[in-house]
Every structure is written in structure tokens, then in C-alpha cells.
Amino acid sequence: MKPTSVIKSLFFVLRLAAAWFLAVLLVSLMWAELPLLGRLEWPIVLLGMATMALVVAGALSHLGRVRLIAGRVDKAVLSNRQRRQVEIPFEAGEAFDLLEAAVRELPRVEQVEAARDSLQLRAKVGRPDTYGEHPLGRWNPLLWFGIPRNQIQATVTPGDDSGSVTLICEPESPAWSDWFLVDDGTNFENAEAITRAISRRVAGHRRGEKAAAAQTATEKELAVARLSLLHAQVEPHFLYNTLASAQLLAGSDPPRAEEMLGHLIQYLRHSLPRTEEELSTLGQELERAVAYLEILRIRMGPRLAVHVDVPESLRATPLPPMMLQTLVENAIKHGLEPRTAGGMVWIRARRSDGTVAVTVADDGEGFNAKSSGTGIGLKNVRERLRLVFGGDAALAVVANFPAGVAATITVPAANEGVRSHV
């Protein structure tokens, strides 16, 4: 043991012994003043010696237990009353909830009073019989007064996105009793236990946040990879069918074959993957969609009609690549191609209250089970809108009147800002 620890231990025992010696001396003086009993000195001397022996033994026991618990002996750990200042990196209300949960987990805790609005907490904690029942039971002077129970008082002080906890663990008896009584280190144990519980819960919260962030990052990477693949994808059978049609027209109708190849070049130019994952615009996506529809008009003839109503002022609206194309392809594949008579595709855009609504509608089969697809295309559209615009964008798919389906993408207007890149 270090010399400083020896000195502190000796001073602690002497202080406790001195307090009891003065108390015994006062009782002796009062005894001497009593008629008849004052002549009998041996009972009070015997009682005083026994009391001092028990007091010194109790003080040494307290010293040994505190050294066993804390691994050191100093004024802070020897004190019956413990104070801690704990910083919790959460909002004050959340910090209070964490503190309350930590206190309620203490063994022998009772009478927990939590006032969340004022961020105050009080509780009583039963004091265990550390080494069984005390010798001599109620005749032990260390149990003559004082309540064998501890109490906890805690207050959370709000800060900038944090809460500062002032924690006090003390005996449920007045401060003057500390001159005569020891708590066997139970309040030091309570203070340390609550501090550990808070640290454990904060660490668990941080691990949960990191795991959630890692999962979100992984999901986003996978989503971006899928969307990049979708962006770069040009459907093979559409390309083959277009080239085959152009080859046939080259012999029978060269001007129409040349027109088809021109639209195909325009379509492919807008379908090449970008060097950077950046947003496109409604105007650029409209050029691709119109080129695609013009190719189909040559192939389908009078079975396909197209109507475009997109004001020039809205063509700078930010839009993820291939999104408009997905809706147009759905209208053709699931709406018009199954119909012998074909039909019409409308592309329309309107601005309202800082948003732009882009609608692709058809008058085809509608929500027909025979022509319905897997839904992957629309799922990808919703996922991309969420990644790019957060909650500021949406996709609505409804029945068109009198027939067909209308799909509407609502996005922030140009210069309204977006959350991230594609």
C-alpha cells in the first residue's frame, strides 16, 4: 500500500474513532451526574471500551471493502456520499430515459420517482448485508442510529444535443451521521454501477447506429449498382427488331429506313451510360422517349399515335435518366402491343406549387392481368425517386379514362434542389 493510502486510512479510522470517543465521553459525563449510578464506573467503562473496539473494527472492515471494490483508498472512495457528473451524447429527454432505465436495473431498487418534464429522478436502494448479519445485531453501535438504506438523486441538464447527468448516491440519513457510520462502500458501488450502465447503453446505441448506417450504405450501393445497370441497358430485342425492320425497309422504302435509323441513332445517343452519376433533364429524357416512339410508329404504322404536351419552360426539370423511358415502355408493352387496334400514348408535363408532374398515359388494355408485368420497372422508378429526391417526389399509377393506365411522376421543379445524385 502506498504511504499516502496508509495515511488516509489511518486518518479515516482516527476520525471515526475520535467522533465515537467524544460521544462515549459525553455519555460518561452524563452517567457520572446521575444519582447512585454515577458511583458505578465499571459498566460505562466496559461499554465504552466495547463500543470503541466495534467502531475501530467496523472502520477497518469498511476500509478493506472499499479497497477491494475500488482498488485504491482515497477521500473520494471512502466517502459515504458519492457524486458523479456524466455526459450523455443524446438529447436531454433521451438521456433521461437512458438514466431511468439504468437506475431501475439496480439490485434492491425501490420507490423510483421519475419526473421527465423536470428531468429529475429519485430512488431508494436497499443496502445489502454484505457479510451477512452484523455481529451483536441491534447491539452493534454502528447500527444504533441511521437508516440502513441508500438513496439516489439525479438531474439531467440539457445541452447542445446532449444531456449532462448530475448523480448523487448517499445514505438515507443526515450528513452528520457520516462522522459515526459507514456504508461499506455501497454508495460507491451504486454510483459506479449506474455510470457503467449508462456507458453500456450509449455504446449499444452507437453500435446500433453504426450497424444501421452500414446496412443503409450497403443497400444504397446495391441500389445504385442496379440503377446504373438499368441506365446502361438497351433492350436487345428492341435493337434487333429495329435493325431488322430497317433492313427490310432499305429495299422497299429507303427514305423510311433512313428515318428509322436516324431515330435509332438519337435513341442510342441518349441511352449511353454517363461518365458521372448525374441527373438528366426532362428535355433530354423526352428526346430519347420521342425517338423510341418514332421508331415504333414506323414499325406499328397507324396502330400507334403519339401526343406530346411538354412546355419548353419545364424541359430543364431535373429527372433521373431512363425514368421517363421506363414509363413509356410500360405503356407500349402492357397497354398497346396486346391490342390489335393499338392506341395512343400521351406525354404531358405541368408545374404546380414548386413541383412538376410528368404523366405518361395510354388508352390500351389497362390493369389487365394478362398484360401485367412483374412490376420491377415501377419498383425501380420509386426507388430511384427516393434515393434522389427523398420524400419530395412520388410516383402514382392510376386507371386512365375511358381505358388504359396513367403513370405520373411528381418531382421538384428546376432550382428547387434535390437530395443527391442518382
Order of alpha helices (4+ residues) and beta strands (2+ residues): alpha-alpha-alpha-beta-alpha-beta-beta-beta-beta-alpha-alpha-alpha-beta-alpha-beta-beta-alpha-beta-beta-alpha-beta-beta
